[in-house]
Amino acid sequence: MLEKIKQAETAIRDGDTKTGFEILRQVLEEDPNSERGWWIMSGLVPKEQRANCLIQVLRINPDNQLAQDTLDDLVVVPDEETPSPVKRQVGNYLTWLHAQRSKIFITLLGKDALISATTEPKLLARVRSAIKEDNFSPTLFRDKKRIPLFQINRIKQVLSSLRVYYEDKNKEESIRFEFEDKSTAEQVLIEIINKLGDGYSQTEKPMGITSTLGIAAILIIGAGIVTGFLYWGALNLPLLAGFGPTGAAIIGAVLLLAALGVSAGLLMKPPTSIEIVRLKLDQSAQD
């Protein structure tokens, strides 16, 4: 069973999450008490199913603090009058964690800076303690980038991501922050605006036609690639032989139609983007 889990982890690291998911599904059918299997699966399933996987981990091992902390981040009890955003105060920072495969993306908003970093799930407990102590060791926080708030010129929010533009050595740089969903990205943007204060304007407009066409093209090309892989796999891979060429073609046709439908919807009603732009330089930036 351990060997199968290692095979799943290898597939996930290589970007083949579909194979990793299928292997883990088989592992958990044979051994529903596999703590490691449920933990890895929690990073593959949709958000609404993630809590159940973490609950299974805690059922097997109630002392798994990493699973408990991750579950706490997912389960937010809203106030009856004022909805609570999905965030947590850790030390001096508002903290958002986004798990993707075997990596945790960290977004921290402090009194005077916005911080982006990554870490590994196994380091999460140590990372929390380090945040409380303002100790950003490179062994815990990788790809770390600290952006002083007074250097931020503009922020653009599209779907579940924020693109932050800032001044660095007299030239404009940018960094992309990815979040679990659009709602979380909007909540983070609100918190940043509150920290920035006055001096910024907010606009909302449809995504540009070039970006919309790019997304549509990616969807259609992706569906085509998946179709080609399924057809090839039906002829060459035992795992996919059950589909048969006809079955692969039908699945591919459905994927292509779905991609075309989504693309048409995007072109008819492009996603809106929110942009925050600095109106004037703060006196602190001039000093």
N, C-alpha and C positions, 0 to 999 in steps of 0.2 A: 504493500500500500504506500509506503514511504517513497518507493521508486516512482510510482505513478504521480505522486504529488510533485516530485522533483521534475518529472517530465512536463507537468502543467506549468511549473514556475519557469522552466526553460522556454516553453512556447510563449508565455506571456512576456518574458523579457525580449523575445525576438519579435514581438508585435503581433503574434498570432493568438489573440485573445479568444477567438472562437474555439480553437482546438483546446486551449487551456481550460476554458469553461466546460467543454464537453468531458474532458478527463476528470475534472473536479466533480462534475455532476455524477459520474460513475463511481468515483471514490466515495462520495457522501451517500450514495444509494447502498453501497456495500458496508460502509462504516459511518453511520450517522454521528458517532462520537469522536470524529477526527477534528480536534481543535484547530490544527493547522489548516485543514481543508476548509473549514467554515471561515477562518480568518482571511484566507486568500480569496475565497468566493465573495466575501463582503466588498472587495475592491473591484469586482467584475459586474455585479448586478446593478440594476437601476436604483436610484436613491431610495425609492419607496420600499425596496426589498432589503436594503442594507442593514437596517436595524434588526431585522429578523435573524440575519446571519450572525450579527454581533451578540444577540441574545443567546444564540446557540453556543457560541464560544464561551460565554459566561456561565451557561448551564453546565458545560463540561468542566470549566475551570473558573470558579468564582473569583479567584485571586488574579485574574488577568487584567491588570490595571490599564494596559494599553487599549484593550477592547472596551473597558468601562469608560475611559476618557473619550474614545472615538464615538461611543454611543451617546455620551453626554452632549457632544457637539451636534449630533443629529436630532436629538429629542429636545425641543424647546417648548416650554409651557408658556403660552402667551398670557399676558395680563388681560383681565376681562374687559378693560376699557381701552388700553393702548397695546396694540400688537407689538411684540418684542421681535426685533430683527435677529437673524441667526448670527450671533456674535458672542464673544466671551472676553471679559476683561481678565487679562493675565498680567499681573504686575502693573506697569504703567502703560500697557498697550491693549487696544482692541485687537483681537486676534481672530483670523479666519483661516481654517485649514481645509484644503481641497485634496482628497486622495485620488490619485490616478495611477492605476496599475501598482507598481512597487515604489512610487514616489509620493511624498506629501509636499504640496505647494503651500507655503506660508505667506500670509499677508498680515503685516503689523502696522497699526496706525497709532503713533504716539503723539505727544504734545506738539512736537515740532518736526516730525519726520514720518515718511511713509517707507516701509521696509518690505522688500521681497526676498524670499529665500526658499530653498528646498531642503528636505531631509528624508530619512528613511523611517518607515513605520516602527522599527525596533528601537529607534532613538527618541520617539515622541515624548516619553515620560521625562527624559533628561532635557529635552528641548524646552518643555514647559517650565522646568525649574530654572533653566538658563535665562528664559525670557523674564521671569520674575526678578532675577539678579542682574539684568541688563548685561549679560555676558554672552556675546555672540561669537562663540568659538567656531572657527572654520571647520572643525571636525564634526560639529553638529549642524551648523547653518551653511549650506553650500549654495553657490551662485548668489551670494548675498549682495543686494543693492540697496543702499540707503539714499533716499531723496529728501532733502530738506524741503519743508512745505513752502518756504518763501521762494524756492527756485521753480515751482510748478507754474507753467505758463497756461496749459490747457489740459483737459481730460476729455476723452471721447469714449462713450459707452455704447457698445454694439452687442446686442444679445447678452451672452454670459461673460463678456470680457470688458476690461477697461484698458485703454491705451493712454498712458500718462506721458506728457511732453514736458520737459524741464530744461533749464539752462545748466550747462556744465562746461566750464572753461570757455565762456563766451560763444558757445554754439549749442544749438538745440538737439537734445537727445530724447529718446523715447523708450519706454519699457511696457510690455504687455502683462497684465494681471488676468489670470484665468480663474473663474469661480465655478461652483457647482451648477448654478443655473442663473437665469436672467434676474430673478428676484434678488438673489444674493448680491449680484453685481450692482443692482440699483441701490441696495441698502448700504453697501460700502461707499458708493458715490455720495450718498446723502451724508454719511459720517465725515467724509473728506471735505465736503462743502462746508459743513459745520465748523471744521477745524480751520479752513482757509479764511472764513469770515467774509467781509465785504470786499468789493473790488473785482468781482468776477460776474460775468453775464452767462445766462443759460439759454441755449437754443435747442429745439428738437426738430429734426427734419428726417425725411426718408433717406435710406441708404442710397448712395450714388448708383447710377445704372451700371457703371463699370464693375463695382463691387458685387452688385446683384447678379450680373451676368457671370462673374467669376465663381460665385457660390453655385449657381445653376450648372455651370460647366463641370465643376468638381463633382457634383451629385451625379450627373449623367455619365461622366467618365468613370467615376467609381463604380456605378452600377454596371457599366460595360466590362470593367476589369473583373468584377465579381462573377459576372456571367461567363466570361471567358475561362476563369479559373474553375468554376463549377463544371463547365463542359469538358475541359481538359481533365479535371479530376475524376469525372464520371468514367472516362476512358482509361485512366492510368493509375488511379489511387483506389485501393480496396475500401478505404474508409468512405469514399464517395460513390463507389460503384453502384450502390443501391438506388441512387437517383436515376441512373441511366441517362444517355444523351437527351432523350425527350424530356425527362423530368428536369434536367439541368436547364434546358432551353425554356421550359415553362416558368421555372423559378426566375431565370434571368429576365424573361419578358415582363413578369410582375414587378421586378425591381426597377426595370427601365421605365415602365409605366408610372410607378410610384415617384421615381426621380423626375420624370417629365411633369407630373402633376404638381409636385412641390415647387419645381422650377417655375411653372406657369403661375402658381400662387405668389411666389416671390416677385415675379415681374409685374403682376397685376397690383399687388399691394406690398411694396418693398418694406422690410423691417425698418423701424425708425431708430435713429441714433440720437443720443443726448450728448451735447458738447458744452463743456464749461470752459470759458475763455477769460483770461486776465484782462481787465480793463485798463489798469495802470500798475506800474511797479510799486511794490510796497517800499516804504522808506527804509526798512531793514535790508532789503535787497540792494538799494542804492548805496547804503553805508558799507 
